[in-house]
Every structure is written in C-alpha cells, then in structure tokens.
Amino acid sequence: MVRVPGGAVDLRDDRRGTRWRVEIAPFLLGRYPVTTEGGASPVVNVSWHDVIDLCNLMSDRSGLEQAYSRDARTGEVTCDWASNGYRLPTEAEWQYACKAGTSGYRYGEIDDIAWYADNSGGRLHDVGGKAPNPWGLYDMLGNVWEWCWDLYDEEVYGSYRIFRGGGWAESARGCGATVRRRSHPSFAIDDLGFRLARTA
C-alpha cells in the first residue's frame, strides 16, 4: 500500500452546481486495484455490498480489525474510521489520491496512463501496465471503475453509491479525476472493481 499524505481536495457536483472542500488525513491506499487471487487481473463483477464483505474478509485474513459492520435488521453498513482494517476510500480520498498533487483533468497523457475505449481492445487488462501517477498509484484512471464508500445523493438516489476513475469501455472524456458515477449497491458489471484503503 502507498501512504498518501494529508491535504485538501475540492469536489464538485455538476448536476447540482455545488462545490466543496474536504480536508484529507493521511491514509493508506492500494498501489493497484484488487486483483484475482494469485493473478494480476482486477476483480470485477462485484457489487458494493460484495466489496464491503471482501474488505472485512481480507482484514480477518491479515489479522486486522474489521472496518465495517452491518445491522442485522436493516442491512445498514457503518464504518469504524478508527479501525486499522481494510475499507473503501471515501470519494474525497479517492480523488485526492488520483490527482496526486497535479492540477489537470488527468495526471498524464491518457494513452500513457489508462486503458480506455480507444486502446483497450474491448477488454480488461492486468494491473500496472500503464504509467503510475506521481504518488506511485497505478490504474487510477481507466481499466476498471472503483467503488467508493460514499452515497451519491441520498435525497434523490437513496442508497446509490459512488464509483470513480473510468473503465476499459469508457470514452476518454469519462476517464478523469473528477468524473463521478453512481449505482445501486447491488450493481455489478465487468468494468467495475475496487481498491483497498486503510486509515493510517
């Protein structure tokens, strides 16, 4: 995992025309999206609910505290931010880590850093095949979208969760540090995976 330094990130919701700044505490983030066991291909076809369970399972296997708990009656998931276990990054953490101190839409030329519709050959690729961002994080853009912790807009979309980063089937325009997408937490597809985070 890569230690991401603390700082601040500016987020925006173009649909609502709102902007806000979030202070980021130092945290740990996986150098790559999570891959299949013993392989280099990103895990895909996992829902947000699946990922919550996988984070807890991976914490157990590593002797760490579970970050997530689920209410047996309502199914509501809560996060213990003080836990040392694996969790999803928040949307703010994800964007801050993706930009890695850069100020543009992307941290490099898209063909150098991302697998996307114009260069992926219509398929998923092993992680690490493109250049990393300045903090040594690979595949932050392209290859697979990545689930984040946050709700998208609870008033309008209810339990829909955010994913970021673009995937192998996405156009160049959709592979940028500020692009936000959402879906129901039960949604799973072949260009959506996840990356592990931990509270530092």
mmCIF file of the C-alpha atoms, coordinates in Angstrom:
data_MODEL
# 
_entry.id   MODEL 
# 
loop_
_atom_site.group_PDB 
_atom_site.id 
_atom_site.type_symbol 
_atom_site.label_atom_id 
_atom_site.label_alt_id 
_atom_site.label_comp_id 
_atom_site.label_asym_id 
_atom_site.label_entity_id 
_atom_site.label_seq_id 
_atom_site.pdbx_PDB_ins_code 
_atom_site.Cartn_x 
_atom_site.Cartn_y 
_atom_site.Cartn_z 
_atom_site.occupancy 
_atom_site.B_iso_or_equiv 
_atom_site.pdbx_formal_charge 
_atom_site.auth_seq_id 
_atom_site.auth_comp_id 
_atom_site.auth_asym_id 
_atom_site.auth_atom_id 
_atom_site.pdbx_PDB_model_num 
ATOM 1   C CA . MET A 1 1   ? 0.000   0.000   0.000   1.00 0.00 ? 1   MET A CA 1 
ATOM 2   C CA . VAL A 1 2   ? 1.039   3.587   -0.616  1.00 0.00 ? 2   VAL A CA 1 
ATOM 3   C CA . ARG A 1 3   ? 0.964   6.146   2.186   1.00 0.00 ? 3   ARG A CA 1 
ATOM 4   C CA . VAL A 1 4   ? -0.991  9.143   0.914   1.00 0.00 ? 4   VAL A CA 1 
ATOM 5   C CA . PRO A 1 5   ? -0.082  12.408  2.678   1.00 0.00 ? 5   PRO A CA 1 
ATOM 6   C CA . GLY A 1 6   ? -2.710  14.648  4.195   1.00 0.00 ? 6   GLY A CA 1 
ATOM 7   C CA . GLY A 1 7   ? -4.029  17.675  2.352   1.00 0.00 ? 7   GLY A CA 1 
ATOM 8   C CA . ALA A 1 8   ? -7.208  19.140  0.885   1.00 0.00 ? 8   ALA A CA 1 
ATOM 9   C CA . VAL A 1 9   ? -9.277  18.392  -2.208  1.00 0.00 ? 9   VAL A CA 1 
ATOM 10  C CA . ASP A 1 10  ? -12.005 20.361  -3.960  1.00 0.00 ? 10  ASP A CA 1 
ATOM 11  C CA . LEU A 1 11  ? -15.025 18.285  -5.012  1.00 0.00 ? 11  LEU A CA 1 
ATOM 12  C CA . ARG A 1 12  ? -17.949 19.273  -7.177  1.00 0.00 ? 12  ARG A CA 1 
ATOM 13  C CA . ASP A 1 13  ? -21.384 18.006  -8.164  1.00 0.00 ? 13  ASP A CA 1 
ATOM 14  C CA . ASP A 1 14  ? -22.092 19.365  -11.642 1.00 0.00 ? 14  ASP A CA 1 
ATOM 15  C CA . ARG A 1 15  ? -25.688 18.133  -11.527 1.00 0.00 ? 15  ARG A CA 1 
ATOM 16  C CA . ARG A 1 16  ? -26.420 20.348  -8.536  1.00 0.00 ? 16  ARG A CA 1 
ATOM 17  C CA . GLY A 1 17  ? -23.859 23.024  -9.353  1.00 0.00 ? 17  GLY A CA 1 
ATOM 18  C CA . THR A 1 18  ? -22.212 22.694  -5.944  1.00 0.00 ? 18  THR A CA 1 
ATOM 19  C CA . ARG A 1 19  ? -18.566 22.675  -4.873  1.00 0.00 ? 19  ARG A CA 1 
ATOM 20  C CA . TRP A 1 20  ? -16.960 21.911  -1.531  1.00 0.00 ? 20  TRP A CA 1 
ATOM 21  C CA . ARG A 1 21  ? -13.518 21.402  0.006   1.00 0.00 ? 21  ARG A CA 1 
ATOM 22  C CA . VAL A 1 22  ? -12.585 18.358  2.087   1.00 0.00 ? 22  VAL A CA 1 
ATOM 23  C CA . GLU A 1 23  ? -9.573  18.077  4.380   1.00 0.00 ? 23  GLU A CA 1 
ATOM 24  C CA . ILE A 1 24  ? -7.830  14.708  3.972   1.00 0.00 ? 24  ILE A CA 1 
ATOM 25  C CA . ALA A 1 25  ? -5.959  12.995  6.814   1.00 0.00 ? 25  ALA A CA 1 
ATOM 26  C CA . PRO A 1 26  ? -3.025  10.763  5.815   1.00 0.00 ? 26  PRO A CA 1 
ATOM 27  C CA . PHE A 1 27  ? -4.212  7.279   4.800   1.00 0.00 ? 27  PHE A CA 1 
ATOM 28  C CA . LEU A 1 28  ? -3.049  4.142   3.009   1.00 0.00 ? 28  LEU A CA 1 
ATOM 29  C CA . LEU A 1 29  ? -4.251  3.176   -0.469  1.00 0.00 ? 29  LEU A CA 1 
ATOM 30  C CA . GLY A 1 30  ? -3.589  0.098   -2.561  1.00 0.00 ? 30  GLY A CA 1 
ATOM 31  C CA . ARG A 1 31  ? -0.957  0.597   -5.267  1.00 0.00 ? 31  ARG A CA 1 
ATOM 32  C CA . TYR A 1 32  ? -3.271  -1.303  -7.656  1.00 0.00 ? 32  TYR A CA 1 
ATOM 33  C CA . PRO A 1 33  ? -6.964  -2.221  -7.814  1.00 0.00 ? 33  PRO A CA 1 
ATOM 34  C CA . VAL A 1 34  ? -7.630  -5.507  -6.009  1.00 0.00 ? 34  VAL A CA 1 
ATOM 35  C CA . THR A 1 35  ? -6.753  -8.446  -8.266  1.00 0.00 ? 35  THR A CA 1 
ATOM 36  C CA . THR A 1 36  ? -7.915  -12.030 -8.523  1.00 0.00 ? 36  THR A CA 1 
ATOM 37  C CA . GLU A 1 37  ? -6.173  -14.397 -6.128  1.00 0.00 ? 37  GLU A CA 1 
ATOM 38  C CA . GLY A 1 38  ? -2.750  -15.240 -7.485  1.00 0.00 ? 38  GLY A CA 1 
ATOM 39  C CA . GLY A 1 39  ? -3.284  -13.137 -10.610 1.00 0.00 ? 39  GLY A CA 1 
ATOM 40  C CA . ALA A 1 40  ? -2.847  -9.622  -11.954 1.00 0.00 ? 40  ALA A CA 1 
ATOM 41  C CA . SER A 1 41  ? -6.326  -9.162  -13.433 1.00 0.00 ? 41  SER A CA 1 
ATOM 42  C CA . PRO A 1 42  ? -8.574  -6.761  -11.488 1.00 0.00 ? 42  PRO A CA 1 
ATOM 43  C CA . VAL A 1 43  ? -11.502 -8.247  -9.599  1.00 0.00 ? 43  VAL A CA 1 
ATOM 44  C CA . VAL A 1 44  ? -14.717 -7.190  -11.392 1.00 0.00 ? 44  VAL A CA 1 
ATOM 45  C CA . ASN A 1 45  ? -18.406 -8.083  -11.284 1.00 0.00 ? 45  ASN A CA 1 
ATOM 46  C CA . VAL A 1 46  ? -18.524 -7.214  -7.577  1.00 0.00 ? 46  VAL A CA 1 
ATOM 47  C CA . SER A 1 47  ? -21.259 -5.128  -6.017  1.00 0.00 ? 47  SER A CA 1 
ATOM 48  C CA . TRP A 1 48  ? -20.661 -2.509  -3.330  1.00 0.00 ? 48  TRP A CA 1 
ATOM 49  C CA . HIS A 1 49  ? -22.163 -4.978  -0.819  1.00 0.00 ? 49  HIS A CA 1 
ATOM 50  C CA . ASP A 1 50  ? -19.752 -7.684  -2.036  1.00 0.00 ? 50  ASP A CA 1 
ATOM 51  C CA . VAL A 1 51  ? -16.827 -5.303  -1.611  1.00 0.00 ? 51  VAL A CA 1 
ATOM 52  C CA . ILE A 1 52  ? -17.821 -4.439  1.977   1.00 0.00 ? 52  ILE A CA 1 
ATOM 53  C CA . ASP A 1 53  ? -17.797 -8.163  2.815   1.00 0.00 ? 53  ASP A CA 1 
ATOM 54  C CA . LEU A 1 54  ? -14.476 -8.675  0.979   1.00 0.00 ? 54  LEU A CA 1 
ATOM 55  C CA . CYS A 1 55  ? -12.865 -5.804  2.912   1.00 0.00 ? 55  CYS A CA 1 
ATOM 56  C CA . ASN A 1 56  ? -13.845 -7.470  6.197   1.00 0.00 ? 56  ASN A CA 1 
ATOM 57  C CA . LEU A 1 57  ? -12.693 -10.884 4.982   1.00 0.00 ? 57  LEU A CA 1 
ATOM 58  C CA . MET A 1 58  ? -9.321  -9.504  3.919   1.00 0.00 ? 58  MET A CA 1 
ATOM 59  C CA . SER A 1 59  ? -8.976  -7.711  7.256   1.00 0.00 ? 59  SER A CA 1 
ATOM 60  C CA . ASP A 1 60  ? -9.640  -11.001 9.076   1.00 0.00 ? 60  ASP A CA 1 
ATOM 61  C CA . ARG A 1 61  ? -7.050  -12.829 6.960   1.00 0.00 ? 61  ARG A CA 1 
ATOM 62  C CA . SER A 1 62  ? -4.471  -10.116 7.718   1.00 0.00 ? 62  SER A CA 1 
ATOM 63  C CA . GLY A 1 63  ? -5.151  -10.040 11.470  1.00 0.00 ? 63  GLY A CA 1 
ATOM 64  C CA . LEU A 1 64  ? -6.659  -6.553  11.287  1.00 0.00 ? 64  LEU A CA 1 
ATOM 65  C CA . GLU A 1 65  ? -9.817  -5.149  12.853  1.00 0.00 ? 65  GLU A CA 1 
ATOM 66  C CA . GLN A 1 66  ? -12.875 -5.153  10.611  1.00 0.00 ? 66  GLN A CA 1 
ATOM 67  C CA . ALA A 1 67  ? -13.755 -1.651  9.427   1.00 0.00 ? 67  ALA A CA 1 
ATOM 68  C CA . TYR A 1 68  ? -17.377 -2.460  8.574   1.00 0.00 ? 68  TYR A CA 1 
ATOM 69  C CA . SER A 1 69  ? -20.381 -3.698  10.480  1.00 0.00 ? 69  SER A CA 1 
ATOM 70  C CA . ARG A 1 70  ? -23.852 -4.418  9.136   1.00 0.00 ? 70  ARG A CA 1 
ATOM 71  C CA . ASP A 1 71  ? -27.097 -4.052  11.053  1.00 0.00 ? 71  ASP A CA 1 
ATOM 72  C CA . ALA A 1 72  ? -28.748 -7.495  11.024  1.00 0.00 ? 72  ALA A CA 1 
ATOM 73  C CA . ARG A 1 73  ? -32.235 -5.987  10.870  1.00 0.00 ? 73  ARG A CA 1 
ATOM 74  C CA . THR A 1 74  ? -31.865 -3.113  8.389   1.00 0.00 ? 74  THR A CA 1 
ATOM 75  C CA . GLY A 1 75  ? -28.750 -4.181  6.483   1.00 0.00 ? 75  GLY A CA 1 
ATOM 76  C CA . GLU A 1 76  ? -27.295 -0.701  7.007   1.00 0.00 ? 76  GLU A CA 1 
ATOM 77  C CA . VAL A 1 77  ? -23.485 -0.643  6.829   1.00 0.00 ? 77  VAL A CA 1 
ATOM 78  C CA . THR A 1 78  ? -21.413 1.532   9.148   1.00 0.00 ? 78  THR A CA 1 
ATOM 79  C CA . CYS A 1 79  ? -17.686 2.199   9.081   1.00 0.00 ? 79  CYS A CA 1 
ATOM 80  C CA . ASP A 1 80  ? -15.368 2.392   12.087  1.00 0.00 ? 80  ASP A CA 1 
ATOM 81  C CA . TRP A 1 81  ? -12.933 5.020   10.796  1.00 0.00 ? 81  TRP A CA 1 
ATOM 82  C CA . ALA A 1 82  ? -10.550 4.333   13.702  1.00 0.00 ? 82  ALA A CA 1 
ATOM 83  C CA . SER A 1 83  ? -10.208 0.659   12.685  1.00 0.00 ? 83  SER A CA 1 
ATOM 84  C CA . ASN A 1 84  ? -6.897  -0.478  11.188  1.00 0.00 ? 84  ASN A CA 1 
ATOM 85  C CA . GLY A 1 85  ? -8.723  -2.818  8.795   1.00 0.00 ? 85  GLY A CA 1 
ATOM 86  C CA . TYR A 1 86  ? -9.288  -2.610  5.058   1.00 0.00 ? 86  TYR A CA 1 
ATOM 87  C CA . ARG A 1 87  ? -12.005 -0.326  3.766   1.00 0.00 ? 87  ARG A CA 1 
ATOM 88  C CA . LEU A 1 88  ? -13.012 1.567   0.656   1.00 0.00 ? 88  LEU A CA 1 
ATOM 89  C CA . PRO A 1 89  ? -11.619 5.060   0.129   1.00 0.00 ? 89  PRO A CA 1 
ATOM 90  C CA . THR A 1 90  ? -14.037 7.925   0.503   1.00 0.00 ? 90  THR A CA 1 
ATOM 91  C CA . GLU A 1 91  ? -14.794 9.821   -2.672  1.00 0.00 ? 91  GLU A CA 1 
ATOM 92  C CA . ALA A 1 92  ? -12.627 12.703  -1.440  1.00 0.00 ? 92  ALA A CA 1 
ATOM 93  C CA . GLU A 1 93  ? -9.721  10.377  -0.595  1.00 0.00 ? 93  GLU A CA 1 
ATOM 94  C CA . TRP A 1 94  ? -10.002 8.724   -3.998  1.00 0.00 ? 94  TRP A CA 1 
ATOM 95  C CA . GLN A 1 95  ? -9.929  11.989  -5.965  1.00 0.00 ? 95  GLN A CA 1 
ATOM 96  C CA . TYR A 1 96  ? -7.122  13.445  -3.841  1.00 0.00 ? 96  TYR A CA 1 
ATOM 97  C CA . ALA A 1 97  ? -5.005  10.315  -4.361  1.00 0.00 ? 97  ALA A CA 1 
ATOM 98  C CA . CYS A 1 98  ? -5.817  10.183  -8.083  1.00 0.00 ? 98  CYS A CA 1 
ATOM 99  C CA . LYS A 1 99  ? -4.694  13.754  -8.700  1.00 0.00 ? 99  LYS A CA 1 
ATOM 100 C CA . ALA A 1 100 ? -1.531  13.188  -6.605  1.00 0.00 ? 100 ALA A CA 1 
ATOM 101 C CA . GLY A 1 101 ? -0.676  16.873  -6.411  1.00 0.00 ? 101 GLY A CA 1 
ATOM 102 C CA . THR A 1 102 ? -1.418  17.566  -10.095 1.00 0.00 ? 102 THR A CA 1 
ATOM 103 C CA . SER A 1 103 ? -3.963  20.165  -11.176 1.00 0.00 ? 103 SER A CA 1 
ATOM 104 C CA . GLY A 1 104 ? -5.301  18.875  -14.505 1.00 0.00 ? 104 GLY A CA 1 
ATOM 105 C CA . TYR A 1 105 ? -8.180  16.637  -15.517 1.00 0.00 ? 105 TYR A CA 1 
ATOM 106 C CA . ARG A 1 106 ? -5.696  13.739  -15.612 1.00 0.00 ? 106 ARG A CA 1 
ATOM 107 C CA . TYR A 1 107 ? -2.257  13.170  -14.082 1.00 0.00 ? 107 TYR A CA 1 
ATOM 108 C CA . GLY A 1 108 ? -0.732  12.406  -17.517 1.00 0.00 ? 108 GLY A CA 1 
ATOM 109 C CA . GLU A 1 109 ? -1.491  11.754  -21.171 1.00 0.00 ? 109 GLU A CA 1 
ATOM 110 C CA . ILE A 1 110 ? -4.408  9.326   -21.306 1.00 0.00 ? 110 ILE A CA 1 
ATOM 111 C CA . ASP A 1 111 ? -2.743  6.730   -23.563 1.00 0.00 ? 111 ASP A CA 1 
ATOM 112 C CA . ASP A 1 112 ? 0.229   6.605   -21.190 1.00 0.00 ? 112 ASP A CA 1 
ATOM 113 C CA . ILE A 1 113 ? -1.783  6.128   -18.006 1.00 0.00 ? 113 ILE A CA 1 
ATOM 114 C CA . ALA A 1 114 ? -5.104  4.424   -18.807 1.00 0.00 ? 114 ALA A CA 1 
ATOM 115 C CA . TRP A 1 115 ? -6.798  1.552   -20.612 1.00 0.00 ? 115 TRP A CA 1 
ATOM 116 C CA . TYR A 1 116 ? -9.981  3.004   -22.105 1.00 0.00 ? 116 TYR A CA 1 
ATOM 117 C CA . ALA A 1 117 ? -12.259 2.514   -25.127 1.00 0.00 ? 117 ALA A CA 1 
ATOM 118 C CA . ASP A 1 118 ? -9.722  3.710   -27.724 1.00 0.00 ? 118 ASP A CA 1 
ATOM 119 C CA . ASN A 1 119 ? -6.803  1.492   -26.630 1.00 0.00 ? 119 ASN A CA 1 
ATOM 120 C CA . SER A 1 120 ? -8.167  -1.397  -24.533 1.00 0.00 ? 120 SER A CA 1 
ATOM 121 C CA . GLY A 1 121 ? -9.152  -3.666  -27.413 1.00 0.00 ? 121 GLY A CA 1 
ATOM 122 C CA . GLY A 1 122 ? -12.540 -4.046  -25.743 1.00 0.00 ? 122 GLY A CA 1 
ATOM 123 C CA . ARG A 1 123 ? -11.232 -5.950  -22.724 1.00 0.00 ? 123 ARG A CA 1 
ATOM 124 C CA . LEU A 1 124 ? -9.859  -5.806  -19.214 1.00 0.00 ? 124 LEU A CA 1 
ATOM 125 C CA . HIS A 1 125 ? -6.078  -5.640  -18.744 1.00 0.00 ? 125 HIS A CA 1 
ATOM 126 C CA . ASP A 1 126 ? -3.724  -6.770  -15.982 1.00 0.00 ? 126 ASP A CA 1 
ATOM 127 C CA . VAL A 1 127 ? -2.930  -4.025  -13.480 1.00 0.00 ? 127 VAL A CA 1 
ATOM 128 C CA . GLY A 1 128 ? 0.268   -1.993  -13.708 1.00 0.00 ? 128 GLY A CA 1 
ATOM 129 C CA . GLY A 1 129 ? 0.551   -1.961  -17.494 1.00 0.00 ? 129 GLY A CA 1 
ATOM 130 C CA . LYS A 1 130 ? 0.379   1.820   -17.746 1.00 0.00 ? 130 LYS A CA 1 
ATOM 131 C CA . ALA A 1 131 ? 2.388   4.577   -16.043 1.00 0.00 ? 131 ALA A CA 1 
ATOM 132 C CA . PRO A 1 132 ? 1.532   5.355   -12.388 1.00 0.00 ? 132 PRO A CA 1 
ATOM 133 C CA . ASN A 1 133 ? 0.575   8.760   -11.052 1.00 0.00 ? 133 ASN A CA 1 
ATOM 134 C CA . PRO A 1 134 ? 3.211   10.860  -9.214  1.00 0.00 ? 134 PRO A CA 1 
ATOM 135 C CA . TRP A 1 135 ? 2.497   9.024   -5.929  1.00 0.00 ? 135 TRP A CA 1 
ATOM 136 C CA . GLY A 1 136 ? 3.073   5.571   -7.436  1.00 0.00 ? 136 GLY A CA 1 
ATOM 137 C CA . LEU A 1 137 ? -0.592  4.561   -7.776  1.00 0.00 ? 137 LEU A CA 1 
ATOM 138 C CA . TYR A 1 138 ? -1.427  2.572   -10.910 1.00 0.00 ? 138 TYR A CA 1 
ATOM 139 C CA . ASP A 1 139 ? -4.668  2.392   -12.894 1.00 0.00 ? 139 ASP A CA 1 
ATOM 140 C CA . MET A 1 140 ? -6.375  5.209   -11.023 1.00 0.00 ? 140 MET A CA 1 
ATOM 141 C CA . LEU A 1 141 ? -7.921  6.096   -14.384 1.00 0.00 ? 141 LEU A CA 1 
ATOM 142 C CA . GLY A 1 142 ? -9.200  3.530   -16.871 1.00 0.00 ? 142 GLY A CA 1 
ATOM 143 C CA . ASN A 1 143 ? -9.227  -0.270  -16.811 1.00 0.00 ? 143 ASN A CA 1 
ATOM 144 C CA . VAL A 1 144 ? -11.828 -0.581  -14.018 1.00 0.00 ? 144 VAL A CA 1 
ATOM 145 C CA . TRP A 1 145 ? -14.119 1.861   -12.274 1.00 0.00 ? 145 TRP A CA 1 
ATOM 146 C CA . GLU A 1 146 ? -13.597 1.748   -8.489  1.00 0.00 ? 146 GLU A CA 1 
ATOM 147 C CA . TRP A 1 147 ? -16.268 1.710   -5.801  1.00 0.00 ? 147 TRP A CA 1 
ATOM 148 C CA . CYS A 1 148 ? -16.014 4.398   -3.114  1.00 0.00 ? 148 CYS A CA 1 
ATOM 149 C CA . TRP A 1 149 ? -17.645 4.485   0.325   1.00 0.00 ? 149 TRP A CA 1 
ATOM 150 C CA . ASP A 1 150 ? -19.931 7.486   -0.213  1.00 0.00 ? 150 ASP A CA 1 
ATOM 151 C CA . LEU A 1 151 ? -23.604 7.772   -1.007  1.00 0.00 ? 151 LEU A CA 1 
ATOM 152 C CA . TYR A 1 152 ? -24.156 9.697   -4.248  1.00 0.00 ? 152 TYR A CA 1 
ATOM 153 C CA . ASP A 1 153 ? -27.215 11.777  -3.309  1.00 0.00 ? 153 ASP A CA 1 
ATOM 154 C CA . GLU A 1 154 ? -29.386 10.173  -0.660  1.00 0.00 ? 154 GLU A CA 1 
ATOM 155 C CA . GLU A 1 155 ? -32.329 12.555  -1.187  1.00 0.00 ? 155 GLU A CA 1 
ATOM 156 C CA . VAL A 1 156 ? -32.600 11.767  -4.904  1.00 0.00 ? 156 VAL A CA 1 
ATOM 157 C CA . TYR A 1 157 ? -30.984 8.334   -5.333  1.00 0.00 ? 157 TYR A CA 1 
ATOM 158 C CA . GLY A 1 158 ? -31.417 6.706   -1.928  1.00 0.00 ? 158 GLY A CA 1 
ATOM 159 C CA . SER A 1 159 ? -28.753 4.057   -1.296  1.00 0.00 ? 159 SER A CA 1 
ATOM 160 C CA . TYR A 1 160 ? -26.821 4.575   -4.588  1.00 0.00 ? 160 TYR A CA 1 
ATOM 161 C CA . ARG A 1 161 ? -23.038 4.579   -4.066  1.00 0.00 ? 161 ARG A CA 1 
ATOM 162 C CA . ILE A 1 162 ? -20.281 6.368   -5.960  1.00 0.00 ? 162 ILE A CA 1 
ATOM 163 C CA . PHE A 1 163 ? -17.651 4.865   -8.224  1.00 0.00 ? 163 PHE A CA 1 
ATOM 164 C CA . ARG A 1 164 ? -14.776 6.729   -9.835  1.00 0.00 ? 164 ARG A CA 1 
ATOM 165 C CA . GLY A 1 165 ? -11.993 6.513   -12.412 1.00 0.00 ? 165 GLY A CA 1 
ATOM 166 C CA . GLY A 1 166 ? -13.385 5.184   -15.691 1.00 0.00 ? 166 GLY A CA 1 
ATOM 167 C CA . GLY A 1 167 ? -13.018 1.717   -17.180 1.00 0.00 ? 167 GLY A CA 1 
ATOM 168 C CA . TRP A 1 168 ? -11.774 -0.126  -20.266 1.00 0.00 ? 168 TRP A CA 1 
ATOM 169 C CA . ALA A 1 169 ? -15.034 0.514   -22.153 1.00 0.00 ? 169 ALA A CA 1 
ATOM 170 C CA . GLU A 1 170 ? -15.237 4.224   -21.242 1.00 0.00 ? 170 GLU A CA 1 
ATOM 171 C CA . SER A 1 171 ? -14.571 7.103   -23.635 1.00 0.00 ? 171 SER A CA 1 
ATOM 172 C CA . ALA A 1 172 ? -11.580 9.366   -22.986 1.00 0.00 ? 172 ALA A CA 1 
ATOM 173 C CA . ARG A 1 173 ? -13.925 12.051  -21.638 1.00 0.00 ? 173 ARG A CA 1 
ATOM 174 C CA . GLY A 1 174 ? -15.143 9.657   -18.924 1.00 0.00 ? 174 GLY A CA 1 
ATOM 175 C CA . CYS A 1 175 ? -11.632 8.880   -17.625 1.00 0.00 ? 175 CYS A CA 1 
ATOM 176 C CA . GLY A 1 176 ? -10.831 11.913  -15.498 1.00 0.00 ? 176 GLY A CA 1 
ATOM 177 C CA . ALA A 1 177 ? -10.028 12.611  -11.863 1.00 0.00 ? 177 ALA A CA 1 
ATOM 178 C CA . THR A 1 178 ? -13.293 14.479  -11.257 1.00 0.00 ? 178 THR A CA 1 
ATOM 179 C CA . VAL A 1 179 ? -15.744 12.152  -13.067 1.00 0.00 ? 179 VAL A CA 1 
ATOM 180 C CA . ARG A 1 180 ? -18.439 10.808  -10.727 1.00 0.00 ? 180 ARG A CA 1 
ATOM 181 C CA . ARG A 1 181 ? -20.778 7.885   -11.427 1.00 0.00 ? 181 ARG A CA 1 
ATOM 182 C CA . ARG A 1 182 ? -23.245 6.028   -9.228  1.00 0.00 ? 182 ARG A CA 1 
ATOM 183 C CA . SER A 1 183 ? -25.335 2.904   -8.989  1.00 0.00 ? 183 SER A CA 1 
ATOM 184 C CA . HIS A 1 184 ? -27.316 0.771   -6.592  1.00 0.00 ? 184 HIS A CA 1 
ATOM 185 C CA . PRO A 1 185 ? -25.060 -1.050  -4.082  1.00 0.00 ? 185 PRO A CA 1 
ATOM 186 C CA . SER A 1 186 ? -26.193 -4.388  -5.566  1.00 0.00 ? 186 SER A CA 1 
ATOM 187 C CA . PHE A 1 187 ? -24.954 -3.403  -9.066  1.00 0.00 ? 187 PHE A CA 1 
ATOM 188 C CA . ALA A 1 188 ? -22.046 -5.368  -10.558 1.00 0.00 ? 188 ALA A CA 1 
ATOM 189 C CA . ILE A 1 189 ? -20.516 -5.295  -14.045 1.00 0.00 ? 189 ILE A CA 1 
ATOM 190 C CA . ASP A 1 190 ? -17.369 -6.331  -15.912 1.00 0.00 ? 190 ASP A CA 1 
ATOM 191 C CA . ASP A 1 191 ? -15.580 -2.959  -15.737 1.00 0.00 ? 191 ASP A CA 1 
ATOM 192 C CA . LEU A 1 192 ? -16.201 -2.141  -12.057 1.00 0.00 ? 192 LEU A CA 1 
ATOM 193 C CA . GLY A 1 193 ? -13.823 -3.205  -9.279  1.00 0.00 ? 193 GLY A CA 1 
ATOM 194 C CA . PHE A 1 194 ? -12.300 -1.664  -6.163  1.00 0.00 ? 194 PHE A CA 1 
ATOM 195 C CA . ARG A 1 195 ? -9.124  -0.576  -4.402  1.00 0.00 ? 195 ARG A CA 1 
ATOM 196 C CA . LEU A 1 196 ? -8.337  -1.075  -0.719  1.00 0.00 ? 196 LEU A CA 1 
ATOM 197 C CA . ALA A 1 197 ? -7.727  1.758   1.719   1.00 0.00 ? 197 ALA A CA 1 
ATOM 198 C CA . ARG A 1 198 ? -6.763  1.818   5.393   1.00 0.00 ? 198 ARG A CA 1 
ATOM 199 C CA . THR A 1 199 ? -6.819  4.545   7.991   1.00 0.00 ? 199 THR A CA 1 
ATOM 200 C CA . ALA A 1 200 ? -3.215  5.495   8.781   1.00 0.00 ? 200 ALA A CA 1 
# 
